[in-house]
Amino acid sequence: MEYVRFGQTGLKVSQFCLGTMSIGTSKWKGWVLDEDRSIPILRQALDLGINFFDMADWYSTGVNEEVVGRNLLGMVPRDDLVLATKVFYPMSEAPNDGGLSRKHILSSIDRSLKRIGTDHVDLYIIHAFDPATPIEETMEALDTVVRSGKARYLGASTMYAWQFALMNAAARRNGWHGFVNMQCQYSLLYREEEREMMPYCQHQGLAVSTFSPLARGFLSGVQQSARTTHDIYLNWFGDEIDVEIARRVRALAEQRGVTPAHIAMAWVAGSPNVTVPLIGADSPEQVRVAIEAGALDLSEAERAELEEPYRPRDMINDYNLVRRPRALAR
């Protein structure tokens, strides 16, 4: 396992991050793994050298943080881990138990730390942009979290580049801590972040972490699984262009003697736009496959062949925007 510098910070993270949305309780979503089935995945990640783990308070409504934190901290010392969690999505029906208000952020970080079992997270990420809260209120609250020692760095996810730029500008203007990381969706089937978000992050020296390298499983070669059967985001994928890209992934996988998942992950891991790809795993084997893919170099010709059919799509900029047209016209 190689370790990379996280943007312009001094933080070193494994070249892959384990995303843990599938870890927690099946009572939240049927495809989520309960604790006994989650432990082997966490152990495999550690054994393969991963030190970077991504959680969220919303995943399994808090149980995700409890399971991941309890087990990781029982396996290795806290200082050997880079732990991230997120805030934004509603944790209950209470009117102030969601969003990016000062009240919700400062309450949420305390609850997350208690569930994880630590006095700080290394990266605190806003899960999405909150149009209902002034940017200055959000950024000042996040600055308070860092200055209190409860988070070392700040990150953001799932928004337009102009929103991200405005939030960072507000932090700079007021002398507050700004974001060092953008976490966004990225795959051979969804490359819209290449247009504005990724160039902005490169210009600003911000780390880019990416999720869903298999396009919600569409590029895995396995069209149905316990998770994808219920994944509303598959509504975004599946037109004739997506089918053609998936066919090319399978064809190259046959030539290389690997699985389609290897090829799809290798394309993301080899992108100059990406600092750290997230792995989403339902088994220890899937963690191993992702790490193997990181060592698979695709040639320029192979990458061009996979990329050629792509066309502009609608932006997926919020988890709630799930039933819109799959693609814009060419």
C-alpha positions as CSV (number, residue, x, y, z in Angstrom):
1,M,0.0,0.0,0.0
2,E,1.3,3.5,-0.9
3,Y,0.5,6.5,1.2
4,V,-0.2,9.9,-0.4
5,R,-0.3,13.5,0.7
6,F,-3.8,14.7,1.2
7,G,-3.9,17.8,-1.0
8,Q,-1.7,20.6,0.4
9,T,-2.0,19.3,4.0
10,G,0.7,17.3,5.8
11,L,-1.7,14.4,6.3
12,K,-0.7,11.1,4.7
13,V,-3.5,8.7,3.8
14,S,-3.6,5.3,2.1
15,Q,-4.1,5.5,-1.6
16,F,-7.5,4.0,-1.1
17,C,-10.2,4.9,1.5
18,L,-12.7,2.3,2.7
19,G,-16.2,3.8,2.4
20,T,-18.4,2.2,5.1
21,M,-22.0,3.0,4.0
22,S,-22.6,-0.8,3.8
23,I,-21.6,-1.3,7.4
24,G,-24.0,-0.8,10.3
25,T,-27.4,-2.4,10.6
26,S,-29.7,-4.1,8.1
27,K,-32.6,-2.5,9.9
28,W,-31.7,0.7,8.2
29,K,-31.5,-0.7,4.6
30,G,-31.7,-4.4,3.8
31,W,-28.4,-4.5,2.0
32,V,-26.4,-3.1,4.9
33,L,-24.2,-5.6,6.7
34,D,-24.7,-6.1,10.5
35,E,-21.7,-6.0,12.8
36,D,-20.7,-9.7,12.6
37,R,-20.4,-9.5,8.8
38,S,-18.7,-6.1,8.8
39,I,-15.7,-7.0,11.0
40,P,-14.0,-9.2,8.3
41,I,-14.2,-6.3,5.9
42,L,-12.6,-3.9,8.3
43,R,-9.9,-6.4,9.2
44,Q,-9.1,-7.0,5.5
45,A,-8.8,-3.3,4.9
46,L,-6.3,-2.9,7.8
47,D,-4.4,-6.0,6.7
48,L,-4.0,-4.6,3.2
49,G,-2.6,-1.3,4.6
50,I,-5.7,1.0,4.4
51,N,-5.6,3.6,7.2
52,F,-8.3,5.9,5.8
53,F,-12.0,5.1,6.7
54,D,-15.0,7.2,5.7
55,M,-18.2,7.2,7.8
56,A,-21.4,9.4,8.1
57,D,-23.8,10.0,11.0
58,W,-26.6,9.4,8.6
59,Y,-25.5,5.9,7.6
60,S,-27.6,3.4,9.6
61,T,-28.7,6.4,11.6
62,G,-25.6,6.4,13.7
63,V,-25.0,2.7,14.0
64,N,-22.4,2.9,11.2
65,E,-20.2,5.1,13.4
66,E,-20.7,2.9,16.4
67,V,-19.7,-0.3,14.5
68,V,-16.8,1.1,12.6
69,G,-15.4,3.0,15.5
70,R,-15.7,0.3,18.1
71,N,-14.1,-2.3,15.9
72,L,-11.3,-0.3,14.3
73,L,-10.3,1.1,17.7
74,G,-10.3,-2.4,19.1
75,M,-7.9,-3.5,16.3
76,V,-5.3,-0.7,16.0
77,P,-4.2,2.4,18.0
78,R,-6.2,5.6,17.3
79,D,-3.2,7.4,15.9
80,D,-2.7,4.8,13.2
81,L,-6.1,5.7,11.7
82,V,-7.4,8.5,9.6
83,L,-11.1,8.7,10.4
84,A,-13.7,10.8,8.5
85,T,-17.4,11.3,9.2
86,K,-20.1,13.5,7.7
87,V,-23.0,15.8,8.7
88,F,-26.0,17.2,6.9
89,Y,-28.8,14.6,6.4
90,P,-31.7,14.4,8.9
91,M,-31.1,12.1,11.8
92,S,-34.7,12.3,13.0
93,E,-37.9,14.2,12.3
94,A,-37.0,17.0,14.7
95,P,-36.8,20.4,12.9
96,N,-33.2,21.1,13.8
97,D,-31.8,17.6,13.5
98,G,-30.5,18.1,9.9
99,G,-28.9,20.6,7.7
100,L,-25.8,22.8,8.2
101,S,-27.0,25.2,10.9
102,R,-24.6,26.1,13.7
103,K,-27.0,24.2,16.1
104,H,-27.0,21.0,14.1
105,I,-23.2,21.0,13.3
106,L,-22.1,21.6,16.9
107,S,-24.6,19.0,18.2
108,S,-23.8,16.5,15.5
109,I,-20.0,16.5,16.0
110,D,-20.4,15.7,19.7
111,R,-22.8,12.9,19.0
112,S,-20.6,11.4,16.2
113,L,-17.5,11.5,18.5
114,K,-19.4,9.7,21.2
115,R,-20.6,7.0,18.8
116,I,-17.2,6.5,17.3
117,G,-15.4,6.4,20.6
118,T,-12.8,9.1,20.0
119,D,-12.2,12.7,21.0
120,H,-11.6,13.9,17.4
121,V,-12.1,12.9,13.8
122,D,-9.4,13.6,11.3
123,L,-11.8,14.8,8.5
124,Y,-15.2,16.3,9.1
125,I,-17.2,16.4,5.9
126,I,-20.4,18.2,5.0
127,H,-22.5,15.7,3.1
128,A,-24.1,18.2,0.7
129,F,-24.8,21.9,0.3
130,D,-27.5,23.4,2.5
131,P,-29.4,26.2,0.6
132,A,-31.5,26.9,3.7
133,T,-28.5,28.1,5.9
134,P,-26.3,31.1,5.2
135,I,-22.8,30.1,4.1
136,E,-21.2,32.2,6.8
137,E,-23.1,30.4,9.5
138,T,-22.0,27.0,8.3
139,M,-18.4,28.0,7.8
140,E,-18.1,29.7,11.2
141,A,-19.6,26.6,12.9
142,L,-17.1,24.3,11.1
143,D,-14.3,26.6,12.1
144,T,-15.5,26.2,15.7
145,V,-15.3,22.5,15.3
146,V,-11.7,22.6,14.2
147,R,-10.6,25.2,16.8
148,S,-12.2,23.1,19.5
149,G,-9.9,20.2,18.5
150,K,-12.9,18.0,17.5
151,A,-11.8,17.8,13.9
152,R,-8.4,18.2,12.3
153,Y,-9.5,19.0,8.7
154,L,-12.7,19.9,6.9
155,G,-14.2,18.4,3.7
156,A,-17.3,18.7,1.6
157,S,-19.3,16.5,-0.8
158,T,-21.9,16.5,-3.5
159,M,-22.4,20.1,-4.6
160,Y,-21.8,22.4,-7.5
161,A,-18.3,23.9,-7.9
162,W,-19.6,27.4,-7.5
163,Q,-21.2,26.5,-4.2
164,F,-17.9,25.0,-3.0
165,A,-15.9,28.0,-4.2
166,L,-18.3,30.4,-2.3
167,M,-17.9,28.4,0.9
168,N,-14.1,28.4,0.7
169,A,-14.1,32.1,-0.2
170,A,-16.2,32.9,2.9
171,A,-13.7,31.0,5.1
172,R,-10.7,32.9,3.6
173,R,-12.5,36.2,4.0
174,N,-13.1,35.7,7.7
175,G,-9.9,33.9,8.6
176,W,-11.8,30.6,9.3
177,H,-10.6,27.1,8.5
178,G,-11.7,26.1,5.0
179,F,-12.1,22.8,3.2
180,V,-9.1,20.7,2.2
181,N,-11.1,18.0,0.4
182,M,-13.9,17.5,-2.0
183,Q,-15.6,14.0,-2.1
184,C,-17.5,13.5,-5.3
185,Q,-19.0,10.8,-7.5
186,Y,-16.8,9.7,-10.3
187,S,-16.8,6.7,-12.7
188,L,-16.6,5.9,-16.4
189,L,-20.4,6.6,-16.5
190,Y,-20.3,9.8,-14.5
191,R,-17.6,12.3,-15.3
192,E,-19.3,15.6,-14.9
193,E,-17.0,16.7,-12.1
194,E,-14.2,16.9,-14.7
195,R,-15.8,20.1,-16.1
196,E,-15.5,22.5,-13.1
197,M,-15.1,20.8,-9.7
198,M,-11.9,18.9,-10.4
199,P,-10.1,21.8,-12.2
200,Y,-11.1,24.0,-9.3
201,C,-9.6,21.6,-6.8
202,Q,-6.4,21.2,-8.7
203,H,-6.0,25.0,-8.9
204,Q,-6.6,25.4,-5.2
205,G,-4.5,22.4,-4.2
206,L,-7.5,20.5,-2.6
207,A,-7.6,16.7,-2.3
208,V,-10.2,14.9,-4.4
209,S,-11.7,11.7,-3.0
210,T,-14.2,9.9,-5.2
211,F,-17.0,7.4,-4.6
212,S,-19.0,4.9,-6.7
213,P,-16.2,3.9,-9.1
214,L,-18.4,1.0,-10.4
215,A,-21.4,3.4,-11.1
216,R,-23.5,1.9,-8.4
217,G,-22.5,-1.6,-9.5
218,F,-23.4,-1.1,-13.2
219,L,-19.8,-1.6,-14.3
220,S,-19.1,-4.6,-12.0
221,G,-20.3,-7.2,-14.5
222,V,-22.9,-8.2,-12.0
223,Q,-26.1,-6.5,-12.9
224,Q,-28.0,-7.3,-9.7
225,S,-27.0,-7.6,-6.0
226,A,-28.6,-7.1,-2.7
227,R,-27.6,-3.5,-2.8
228,T,-28.2,-2.5,-6.5
229,T,-31.6,-4.1,-6.5
230,H,-32.7,-1.3,-4.2
231,D,-30.4,1.5,-5.3
232,I,-32.4,4.4,-6.7
233,Y,-29.4,5.8,-8.4
234,L,-29.4,3.0,-10.9
235,N,-32.2,5.1,-12.5
236,W,-29.4,7.4,-13.7
237,F,-27.6,4.6,-15.6
238,G,-28.6,2.1,-18.3
239,D,-29.1,3.9,-21.6
240,E,-27.4,2.6,-24.8
241,I,-24.3,4.7,-24.2
242,D,-23.9,3.3,-20.6
243,V,-24.4,-0.2,-22.0
244,E,-21.7,0.3,-24.6
245,I,-19.2,1.6,-22.0
246,A,-19.9,-1.4,-19.8
247,R,-19.4,-3.7,-22.8
248,R,-16.0,-2.1,-23.4
249,V,-15.1,-2.6,-19.8
250,R,-16.0,-6.3,-20.0
251,A,-14.1,-6.7,-23.2
252,L,-10.9,-5.1,-21.8
253,A,-11.3,-7.2,-18.6
254,E,-11.4,-10.4,-20.7
255,Q,-8.2,-9.3,-22.6
256,R,-6.4,-8.5,-19.3
257,G,-7.7,-11.6,-17.5
258,V,-9.3,-9.7,-14.7
259,T,-12.8,-8.8,-13.7
260,P,-14.8,-5.7,-15.0
261,A,-14.5,-4.3,-11.4
262,H,-10.7,-4.3,-11.8
263,I,-10.9,-2.2,-15.0
264,A,-13.5,0.2,-13.7
265,M,-11.6,0.9,-10.5
266,A,-8.2,1.0,-12.3
267,W,-9.6,3.8,-14.6
268,V,-10.6,5.9,-11.5
269,A,-7.4,5.1,-9.5
270,G,-5.2,6.0,-12.5
271,S,-6.9,9.4,-13.1
272,P,-4.8,12.5,-12.5
273,N,-8.0,14.1,-11.2
274,V,-8.2,11.8,-8.2
275,T,-6.2,11.8,-4.9
276,V,-7.9,8.9,-3.2
277,P,-10.7,6.7,-4.5
278,L,-13.2,5.3,-2.0
279,I,-13.9,1.5,-2.0
280,G,-17.4,0.4,-1.3
281,A,-17.2,-3.3,-0.2
282,D,-19.8,-5.9,0.7
283,S,-17.1,-8.5,1.4
284,P,-13.4,-8.8,2.2
285,E,-12.8,-10.1,-1.4
286,Q,-14.1,-6.8,-2.9
287,V,-11.6,-4.9,-0.8
288,R,-8.8,-7.0,-2.2
289,V,-10.0,-6.6,-5.8
290,A,-10.0,-2.8,-5.4
291,I,-6.4,-2.8,-4.1
292,E,-5.3,-5.1,-7.0
293,A,-6.9,-2.6,-9.4
294,G,-4.8,0.1,-8.0
295,A,-1.7,-1.7,-9.3
296,L,-3.3,-2.2,-12.8
297,D,-2.0,0.4,-15.3
298,L,-4.2,1.1,-18.2
299,S,-2.5,2.4,-21.4
300,E,-3.5,5.7,-23.0
301,A,-5.1,3.7,-25.8
302,E,-7.1,1.6,-23.3
303,R,-8.3,4.6,-21.4
304,A,-9.3,6.4,-24.7
305,E,-11.2,3.3,-25.8
306,L,-13.2,3.2,-22.5
307,E,-13.8,7.0,-22.5
308,E,-14.8,7.5,-26.2
309,P,-18.6,6.9,-25.9
310,Y,-19.1,9.3,-23.0
311,R,-21.4,12.3,-23.4
312,P,-22.6,15.1,-21.0
313,R,-25.1,14.1,-18.4
314,D,-27.3,15.9,-15.8
315,M,-25.4,16.7,-12.6
316,I,-26.0,14.4,-9.6
317,N,-25.5,17.1,-7.1
318,D,-27.7,15.9,-4.2
319,Y,-28.9,12.5,-3.0
320,N,-32.5,13.7,-3.2
321,L,-32.3,14.4,-6.9
322,V,-32.9,10.8,-8.1
323,R,-35.5,10.8,-10.8
324,R,-34.3,13.1,-13.5
325,P,-33.4,12.3,-17.2
326,R,-30.4,10.0,-17.5
327,A,-28.5,12.2,-19.9
328,L,-28.5,15.4,-21.8
329,A,-28.4,15.4,-25.6
330,R,-25.0,15.3,-27.2
